[in-house]
Amino acid sequence: MLHRIDRFPAETSHPDQSVLSEAPTIHPTCQVHQSQVGGWTALGPHTTLSESDFGDYSYTAGNVSIAYAEIGKFCSIANGVRINPGNHPQWRVTQHHATYRRIRYGFDEVDDQEFFQWRRDHRCVIGHDVWIGHGAVVMPGVRIGTGAVVGSGAVVTKDVGPYEVAVGVAARVIKKRFPDETIEKLLATAWWDWDRPTLVARFKELFDVSSFVEKYAPEKASGAVAGGR
């Protein structure tokens, strides 16, 4: 279940920050603007979430900034991560934000809405069960596939496929977590979409990959990698 949050601080914070629930757990220092946040989620201290979707069971460790993004379920976002950071109009005479934050500088009575729509049109899409390491930056318009890993301090300028591991500046893929056949089967299980009772019943099966895909992957799982969000 998604919970629409138009403004935080509000009354959406769970009273016990150590125990999660179907309601989002949001630290009092967070700022949330026009976003949807799933259940069993946790937004750590000083997280900002703007015009984004944040899937069930995902969390931020703190000092995270997310704008114009779709975050899947079960994502682990470490401290200091930036997803879709501020961008500037490099094609103009000046790329300074006075050209689009015009009210602040007294240049106009309205801001440049076309520029902000351009920002919205370059959304970041993060799949399910993605781990983004400490201090990583995911640039505008980038898509990161389900099961991927982004190393600490990486600057991701290009798409990362499902279950790929990307590190460095600019980030490059150094390996895949599993063989392609296993990746296809994992994607085909779509375990992240299981409801709560199913997750509870099958929780102890989420450890061994071989037995898991053998039991839950459909017989025909080919082609799943390309469509792994």
C-alpha positions as CSV (number, residue, x, y, z in Angstrom):
1,M,0.0,0.0,0.0
2,L,1.3,3.5,-0.9
3,H,0.7,6.5,1.3
4,R,0.5,9.9,-0.4
5,I,2.5,12.5,1.5
6,D,2.1,16.1,0.3
7,R,4.1,17.7,3.1
8,F,6.2,16.4,6.1
9,P,6.7,17.0,9.0
10,A,3.1,15.9,9.6
11,E,1.5,13.1,11.5
12,T,2.9,10.3,9.4
13,S,5.9,9.4,11.6
14,H,5.7,6.2,13.4
15,P,6.1,6.8,17.2
16,D,8.7,4.0,17.6
17,Q,11.6,4.6,15.1
18,S,13.1,1.1,15.9
19,V,10.0,-0.9,14.8
20,L,8.6,-0.6,11.3
21,S,5.0,-1.1,10.3
22,E,2.7,-0.8,7.4
23,A,2.8,3.0,7.9
24,P,6.0,4.7,6.7
25,T,8.6,5.4,9.5
26,I,9.9,8.9,8.8
27,H,12.5,10.7,11.0
28,P,11.4,14.1,12.2
29,T,14.2,15.8,10.3
30,C,13.0,14.6,6.9
31,Q,11.4,16.7,4.3
32,V,8.8,15.0,2.0
33,H,7.1,16.8,-0.8
34,Q,4.4,15.4,-3.1
35,S,5.6,11.8,-2.9
36,Q,4.2,8.4,-2.4
37,V,5.8,6.2,0.3
38,G,5.2,2.5,0.7
39,G,4.7,0.4,3.8
40,W,7.5,-1.0,6.0
41,T,9.7,1.8,4.8
42,A,12.1,4.0,6.7
43,L,13.4,7.4,5.8
44,G,16.5,8.2,7.9
45,P,17.6,11.5,9.4
46,H,17.8,14.5,7.0
47,T,16.4,12.6,4.0
48,T,14.6,14.7,1.4
49,L,12.1,13.1,-1.0
50,S,10.6,15.3,-3.7
51,E,8.0,14.2,-6.3
52,S,9.0,10.6,-6.0
53,D,7.7,7.1,-5.4
54,F,9.3,5.1,-2.7
55,G,8.5,1.4,-2.7
56,D,7.6,-1.0,0.2
57,Y,10.4,-2.1,2.5
58,S,12.9,0.4,1.1
59,Y,14.9,2.6,3.4
60,T,17.5,5.4,3.5
61,A,20.2,5.6,6.1
62,G,20.3,9.4,6.3
63,N,21.4,12.5,4.6
64,V,19.9,11.3,1.4
65,S,18.4,13.4,-1.4
66,I,15.9,11.9,-3.8
67,A,14.1,14.0,-6.5
68,Y,11.9,13.1,-9.4
69,A,12.5,9.3,-9.0
70,E,10.9,6.0,-8.8
71,I,12.4,3.8,-6.1
72,G,11.4,0.1,-6.2
73,K,10.7,-2.2,-3.2
74,F,13.4,-3.5,-0.8
75,C,16.0,-0.9,-1.8
76,S,18.9,-0.2,0.5
77,I,20.1,3.4,0.2
78,A,23.1,4.3,2.2
79,N,24.1,7.6,3.9
80,G,24.8,10.6,1.7
81,V,23.3,9.2,-1.5
82,R,22.0,11.7,-4.1
83,I,19.4,10.4,-6.7
84,N,18.7,12.9,-9.5
85,P,20.7,15.8,-8.0
86,G,20.2,19.4,-9.1
87,N,20.8,20.1,-12.8
88,H,21.6,23.3,-14.6
89,P,20.7,24.7,-18.1
90,Q,24.2,24.4,-19.6
91,W,22.8,25.5,-23.0
92,R,22.1,29.1,-21.8
93,V,24.4,32.0,-21.6
94,T,24.5,31.5,-17.9
95,Q,23.7,28.2,-16.2
96,H,23.2,30.0,-12.9
97,H,19.8,29.2,-11.2
98,A,18.8,32.8,-11.4
99,T,17.5,32.0,-14.9
100,Y,14.9,29.6,-13.5
101,R,14.5,30.6,-9.9
102,R,13.6,34.1,-11.1
103,I,11.4,35.2,-8.1
104,R,14.2,34.8,-5.7
105,Y,16.4,37.2,-7.6
106,G,13.7,39.7,-8.5
107,F,13.9,39.0,-12.2
108,D,10.3,38.0,-12.7
109,E,7.1,37.3,-10.8
110,V,7.1,33.6,-11.8
111,D,9.8,30.9,-12.0
112,D,10.7,29.1,-15.2
113,Q,8.2,26.2,-15.1
114,E,9.5,24.8,-18.4
115,F,12.9,24.2,-16.8
116,F,11.4,22.4,-13.8
117,Q,9.3,20.3,-16.2
118,W,12.5,19.4,-18.0
119,R,13.8,18.2,-14.6
120,R,10.7,16.1,-14.0
121,D,11.0,14.5,-17.5
122,H,14.4,13.1,-16.6
123,R,13.3,10.9,-13.8
124,C,15.6,8.3,-12.3
125,V,14.1,4.8,-12.1
126,I,15.5,2.4,-9.5
127,G,14.4,-1.2,-9.6
128,H,13.7,-3.6,-6.7
129,D,16.3,-4.8,-4.2
130,V,18.9,-2.3,-5.3
131,W,21.8,-1.4,-3.0
132,I,23.2,2.0,-3.4
133,G,26.4,2.6,-1.4
134,H,27.6,5.5,0.7
135,G,27.9,8.8,-1.0
136,A,26.9,7.5,-4.5
137,V,25.3,9.9,-7.0
138,V,22.7,8.7,-9.6
139,M,22.5,11.3,-12.3
140,P,19.3,12.5,-14.0
141,G,17.5,10.0,-16.3
142,V,19.5,7.0,-15.2
143,R,17.8,3.6,-14.8
144,I,19.2,1.0,-12.4
145,G,17.9,-2.5,-12.7
146,T,16.5,-4.8,-10.1
147,G,19.1,-6.5,-7.8
148,A,22.0,-4.1,-8.9
149,V,24.7,-2.8,-6.6
150,V,26.2,0.7,-6.9
151,G,29.5,1.1,-5.1
152,S,30.3,3.8,-2.5
153,G,31.2,7.1,-4.0
154,A,30.2,6.1,-7.5
155,V,28.8,8.6,-10.0
156,V,26.3,6.8,-12.2
157,T,25.8,8.5,-15.6
158,K,24.6,5.5,-17.6
159,D,22.0,2.8,-17.0
160,V,23.0,-0.3,-14.9
161,G,21.4,-3.6,-15.7
162,P,19.7,-6.1,-13.4
163,Y,22.0,-7.7,-10.8
164,E,25.0,-5.7,-12.2
165,V,27.7,-4.2,-9.9
166,A,28.8,-0.7,-10.9
167,V,31.6,1.3,-9.3
168,G,33.8,4.3,-9.9
169,V,33.6,7.8,-11.4
170,A,32.1,7.7,-13.9
171,A,30.6,4.3,-12.8
172,R,31.3,1.2,-14.9
173,V,30.0,-2.3,-14.5
174,I,32.6,-4.7,-13.2
175,K,30.6,-7.9,-12.8
176,K,27.2,-9.5,-12.4
177,R,26.1,-10.9,-9.1
178,F,25.0,-14.2,-10.7
179,P,25.1,-16.0,-14.0
180,D,22.6,-14.8,-16.6
181,E,20.4,-17.9,-16.2
182,T,20.1,-17.3,-12.5
183,I,19.3,-13.6,-13.0
184,E,16.6,-14.5,-15.4
185,K,15.0,-16.9,-12.9
186,L,15.3,-14.4,-10.0
187,L,13.6,-11.7,-12.1
188,A,10.9,-14.2,-13.1
189,T,10.0,-15.0,-9.5
190,A,9.1,-11.3,-8.8
191,W,9.4,-12.2,-5.1
192,W,9.3,-8.4,-4.2
193,D,5.7,-8.4,-5.2
194,W,4.6,-11.1,-2.7
195,D,2.1,-9.9,-0.2
196,R,3.0,-9.8,3.5
197,P,1.6,-13.2,4.5
198,T,3.5,-14.8,1.7
199,L,6.8,-13.1,2.7
200,V,6.4,-14.1,6.3
201,A,5.7,-17.7,5.3
202,R,8.6,-17.9,2.9
203,F,11.1,-15.7,4.7
204,K,13.6,-18.4,5.5
205,E,13.8,-19.3,1.8
206,L,15.2,-15.9,0.9
207,F,18.8,-17.0,1.6
208,D,19.8,-19.8,-0.7
209,V,19.6,-18.6,-4.4
210,S,19.8,-22.1,-6.0
211,S,17.0,-23.7,-4.1
212,F,14.9,-20.5,-4.3
213,V,14.9,-20.2,-8.1
214,E,14.5,-23.9,-8.4
215,K,11.3,-23.7,-6.4
216,Y,9.8,-20.4,-7.4
217,A,11.0,-19.5,-10.9
218,P,8.5,-20.3,-13.7
219,E,9.7,-23.0,-16.1
220,K,10.2,-20.5,-18.9
221,A,12.1,-17.6,-17.6
222,S,14.2,-16.6,-20.6
223,G,14.3,-13.0,-21.6
224,A,13.6,-11.7,-18.1
225,V,16.9,-9.8,-17.9
226,A,16.1,-7.3,-20.6
227,G,12.8,-6.4,-18.8
228,G,14.2,-6.2,-15.3
229,R,13.3,-2.6,-14.8
